[in-house]
Amino acid sequence: MNCPQCNAPMQEGELALKAWGIGLEPQARLFFDRDLILENQYLPLVGFISKGTRTSAFRCEACRPICFRYGDSGE
């Protein structure tokens, strides 16, 4: 797949959302393979016990967009 912004080849990998925590500082992190893309705190106590969500994705390391299909189970 080529990047929709710069037309460079995109790297294929896996997009994963992991959320955990309790109390005042629960965390949510978005990964592409093992690279941390975003890290943030969140308010609801969601994902405390779950493994998180994963789906296949593509990223352009040149201009940094990530493309993925929502609803994809990654299988």
VENPE-V345146 format. One record per backbone hydrogen bond with DSSP energy under -1.0 kcal/mol. NH is the residue of the N-H (numbers start at 1). CO is the residue of the C=O. E is the energy in kcal/mol with one decimal. If there is no record, write none. Layout:
{{NH/CO/E} {NH/CO/E}}
This chain:
{{3/8/-3.0} {7/3/-1.4} {10/1/-2.9} {11/59/-3.0} {13/57/-2.7} {15/55/-3.4} {16/31/-2.4} {17/53/-2.8} {18/29/-2.6} {20/27/-2.1} {27/20/-2.7} {28/40/-2.9} {29/18/-2.7} {30/38/-2.5} {31/16/-2.9} {32/35/-2.5} {33/14/-3.1} {35/32/-2.4} {37/30/-3.4} {38/30/-1.4} {40/28/-2.6} {42/26/-1.0} {46/44/-1.7} {53/17/-1.7} {55/15/-2.2} {57/13/-2.1} {58/67/-2.7} {59/11/-2.3} {60/65/-2.0} {64/60/-1.7} {67/58/-3.0} {72/69/-1.2}}
